[in-house]
Amino acid sequence: MKKSTVTSMGLIMIFVSLTTMAQDKHIIKPQTVISEIVEGMPKGEKQQVRVLTATFQPRDQTLFHTHRFPVTVYVLEGAFTLEKEGQQPVTVKTGEAMLMPPNVKMTGYNKSATERLRLVVFYVSDPDTPFLDAIH
């Protein structure tokens, strides 16, 4: 191929790429917040999908509990601390997410003395399964 043909083809490719990028500038592209391989998902023919919200006032906490299936938490505001039995506490902040494994004893906290905590919780389970099981 002649040098001028190669140069022309290269310029055409750049022009097409720039045109495509310009056309896509208003297209929203999702950003992954968390991606993990999990075990313990429901295996039945049907599953129930729940999206819940929770607001913790300063120093609020959950019951000591377990979940039968994995739970994903996304922090809208504040910082969420999860203490799983036998493990060090883990804290996720605004814009971060955390996966909570099934059948692990845990308590969730808002450790702040002044700021509230707002969460979105995603839970997929067998139909009519309780969201959590309190540990007494």
C-alpha positions in Angstrom: 0.0 0.0 0.0 1.1 3.5 -0.7 2.1 5.7 2.2 -0.6 8.2 1.3 -3.3 5.5 1.3 -2.2 4.3 4.8 -2.1 7.9 6.1 -5.6 8.6 4.6 -7.0 5.4 6.2 -5.5 6.3 9.5 -7.0 9.8 9.4 -10.4 8.3 8.5 -10.2 5.9 11.4 -9.3 8.8 13.8 -12.2 10.9 12.4 -14.7 8.0 12.8 -13.5 7.4 16.4 -13.8 11.1 17.3 -17.2 11.3 15.8 -18.4 8.2 17.7 -17.0 9.6 20.9 -18.7 13.0 20.4 -22.0 11.2 19.7 -21.6 9.1 22.9 -20.8 12.0 25.3 -24.4 12.1 26.6 -24.7 8.4 27.0 -24.7 7.3 30.7 -22.4 4.4 31.4 -22.8 2.6 34.7 -19.8 2.5 37.0 -19.2 -0.7 39.0 -19.3 -0.1 42.7 -18.8 -3.7 43.8 -18.4 -7.0 42.0 -17.9 -10.2 43.8 -18.5 -13.9 43.2 -20.8 -15.2 45.9 -22.1 -18.4 47.3 -25.4 -19.1 49.0 -27.8 -17.5 46.5 -31.3 -18.9 46.3 -31.7 -21.9 44.0 -35.4 -22.1 43.6 -37.4 -21.5 40.4 -38.4 -18.1 41.7 -36.6 -15.5 43.8 -37.8 -12.4 45.6 -35.8 -9.2 45.0 -35.9 -6.5 47.7 -34.4 -3.1 47.7 -34.7 -1.5 51.1 -33.5 1.7 52.7 -32.4 2.2 56.3 -31.6 5.4 58.2 -29.5 5.2 61.3 -29.3 8.1 63.7 -26.0 8.7 65.5 -24.9 5.7 67.5 -27.8 3.5 66.2 -27.1 -0.2 65.6 -28.9 -3.3 64.2 -29.8 -6.4 66.2 -27.2 -9.2 66.4 -28.4 -11.3 63.5 -27.7 -13.4 60.4 -29.0 -13.4 56.8 -30.0 -16.5 55.0 -28.7 -15.2 51.7 -26.0 -12.6 50.7 -26.9 -8.9 51.3 -25.4 -6.0 49.5 -25.3 -2.6 51.2 -24.7 0.8 49.5 -23.9 3.8 51.6 -25.8 6.9 50.5 -24.6 9.1 53.4 -22.3 8.6 56.4 -20.3 5.5 57.4 -21.5 2.0 58.0 -19.5 -0.3 60.3 -20.1 -4.1 60.2 -18.8 -6.3 62.9 -18.9 -10.0 61.9 -18.4 -12.5 64.7 -14.8 -13.4 65.1 -13.6 -10.8 62.6 -12.3 -7.2 62.7 -14.9 -4.5 62.0 -15.2 -3.2 58.4 -16.4 0.3 57.6 -17.7 1.6 54.3 -18.4 5.3 53.6 -20.6 7.3 51.3 -20.5 6.0 47.7 -19.1 2.6 48.8 -20.7 -0.8 48.9 -20.2 -4.0 51.0 -21.3 -7.6 50.5 -22.5 -9.4 53.7 -22.2 -13.2 53.5 -25.1 -15.5 54.5 -25.2 -17.4 57.8 -22.6 -15.2 59.6 -23.5 -13.6 62.9 -23.2 -9.8 62.7 -24.2 -6.3 63.9 -24.2 -3.1 61.9 -23.4 0.3 63.4 -23.4 4.0 62.8 -20.4 4.8 65.0 -20.8 8.6 64.5 -21.9 10.7 67.5 -23.2 13.5 65.2 -23.9 12.2 61.6 -26.8 10.1 60.4 -26.3 7.1 58.1 -28.4 6.2 55.1 -28.2 2.9 53.3 -29.7 1.1 50.3 -29.9 -2.6 50.9 -30.3 -5.2 48.1 -31.5 -8.7 49.0 -32.4 -11.6 46.8 -34.0 -14.6 48.6 -36.4 -17.4 48.3 -40.0 -15.9 48.3 -41.2 -14.9 51.8 -37.8 -15.5 53.5 -37.3 -13.1 56.4 -34.7 -10.4 55.7 -32.8 -11.3 58.9 -32.9 -13.8 61.7 -32.2 -12.2 65.2 -29.8 -14.0 67.4 -30.9 -14.2 71.0 
